[in-house]
Every structure is written in C-alpha cells, then in structure tokens.
C-alpha cells in the first residue's frame, strides 16, 4: 500500500463516505491527504453542500406530496 493517496483516490473515498462509513485506515489516509492538498478539501465541501441541498429538496418534495406546501 502506498503511503499517501492521490487526488483521484481521495475523491473516491469522499464519495464512498457518503454511502458508507469509511474504515479507520481510509479515514486516516483521507484526513492526511486533505491536510496537504489544496483542491480536495474544496471537493469535500462541495459534496457536503450537495448532500445537504438534496436532503432539503427531499424534505420539501415530501411536504409537497403531503399537500402541506401551498402551490402558487
């Protein structure tokens, strides 16, 4: 195993972390990469923002399906 992650590997772990809990070694390697890389922390923040926005949209859509959101 290589001592450090590439940006491509870090990106895969960031995305995998949205679907499952990362293993301890994966989390540690990702954390080290995020400390030394300038681009990957931005990508991680963007993924988090999209995750949050999708959650808000789902709640809005669920409320709309139940008829609790007024239509214009």
N, C-alpha and C positions, 0 to 999 in steps of 0.2 A: 504494500500500500504506500502510495506517495505521501510525503509529509504534509503537503498543502493541497488545497482544492484549486481547480481552475475556475474561472468565472462561469463556464458552462456547467460544471458540476455543482457549484454553489446555487446557480439558478434552478437546477433540477431539485436540489434539496429545499429551497424556499418554496417551490411549488408543491413538492411532496408533503411539506409541513402543513399545507392547507388541507390535505386529505387524511393524514395520519400523524400520530405522534412520532417524531424522529427519535432514533436510538441515541443514547448518550454520546457515543462516539461521533455520530453525524452532527448532533447539536454542537459539540465542542469544535469540530473541524469547521463548521459553518461560522460559528462565532469568531474564530481566529481569522477566517477569510474576510469576514465583514469588518474586522478591525483594520486590516491592511489594504482593503480595496476601496476605491472611491465610488465606483459605479454600482456595485452590488447592493449596498445599503439603500440606494435610491430605488432599485428594483424591488427590494423587500418592502419598502414603504408604499410603493405603487400597488403591489399585490395586496397589502393590508388595506389600502384605501378602496380597491375594487371589491374586496371581500366585504368590507363594511357597507359600501354602496349597494351591493347586491342584497345584503341582508335587509337593508332599509326598503329596497324596492319590493322584496318578497313580502315584508310586513304590510306595505302599502297595498300590494296586489291582493293579499289575503283579506285585508279590511274591505277592499273594493268588492271582492267576491261575496262578502257577507252583507253588502249593502250599507255599510257604515260610513262610507266616504261619499259625500254629496257629489253628484255629477253636475257639470256645468252646461 
